[in-house]
Amino acid sequence: MNDYLIKATTYNGMIRAYAATTTNLVEEARRRQDSWATTSAALGRTLTITAILGAMLKGEDSLTVKVEGDGPIGAIVTDGNAKGQVRGYVINPHIDFELNDKGKLDVSRAVGKQGKISVIKDLGLKDYFTGEVPIISGEISEDFTYYLATSEQIPSAVGAGVLVNPDHTILAAGGFIVQVMPGADEEVVGHLENQINQFPAISKLIQDGYTPEQILQRLFEGQEVKIHEQLPLEFRCKCSKERIANAIVGLGNDEIQSMIDEDHGAEATCHFCNEKYTFTEVELEELKQ
């Protein structure tokens, strides 16, 4: 099944919901990062949530998410946009642990329970919008629930999950974000909280073949779910040799000449996709202003 996301409302418009399957894009990120199981779960949850947050934007708007905990994997950095294109990397991809006492991948141990989450939105304005909150658990979903409620003042429930095969490939990944709209009945909110608390692990539902539509239909059982939009999702990096060349130009002629004299060329690797770009001495000469 191809990765995609749906936007929906329910409870007569009092609840807004997003659900996504992200197995393929998380696997692509894992392959490019060569990440191990626990790290893949942390990165995959963050990528999934970034994809959903990106779907809340419009036009050419984009965002960057940073999860900077005190755990051994270091920072997780992801980008997303309104077109369903996401990318991400983690500083130390080769971190893995035994399962935690709940029999699940120990994401909070990998991420750490101290640190911060920041979301930087480029909305095409002069200044960026930046929201920042402390990490509260390191489990990612709980941390973003706190971020949305605290920084963006939107009561929300965030769920994201990743199942990893024994060979470290991704078996299933996906997530949801449910948001309470202004003026929603307290009775509706209470009922919804109970449904979410009893909801199965979303990664298990995706493993069982659930689509985003079926996920929301099960979550909002007994309610009409209106689907407003479907958005394809994919891992897409913005890097190119031209972008790297522009960065090299920005270093100045002296630094470029040093690359020519000392290294007889240059090589750069993109953090997000691990694509390598090489420049010969002739190419470097052409970059000098």
Sequence and secondary structure as in RCSB ss.txt:
>XXXX:A:sequence
MNDYLIKATTYNGMIRAYAATTTNLVEEARRRQDSWATTSAALGRTLTITAILGAMLKGEDSLTVKVEGDGPIGA
IVTDGNAKGQVRGYVINPHIDFELNDKGKLDVSRAVGKQGKISVIKDLGLKDYFTGEVPIISGEISEDFTYYLAT
SEQIPSAVGAGVLVNPDHTILAAGGFIVQVMPGADEEVVGHLENQINQFPAISKLIQDGYTPEQILQRLFEGQEV
KIHEQLPLEFRCKCSKERIANAIVGLGNDEIQSMIDEDHGAEATCHFCNEKYTFTEVELEELKQ
>XXXX:A:secstr
   EEEEEEETTTTEEEEEEE HHHHHHHHHHHT  HHHHHHHHHHHHHHHHHHHTS TT EEEEEEEESSTT  
EEEEEETTSEEEEEES         TTSS  HHHHH SSEEEEEEEE SSSS EEEEEE SSSSSHHHHHHHHHH
TS   EEEEEEEEE TTS EEEEEEEEEEE TT  HHHHHHHHHHHHT   HHHHHHTT  HHHHHHHHTTTS  
EEEEEEE EE     HHHHHHHHHTT HHHHHHIIIIISSEEEE TTT  EEEE HHHHHHH  
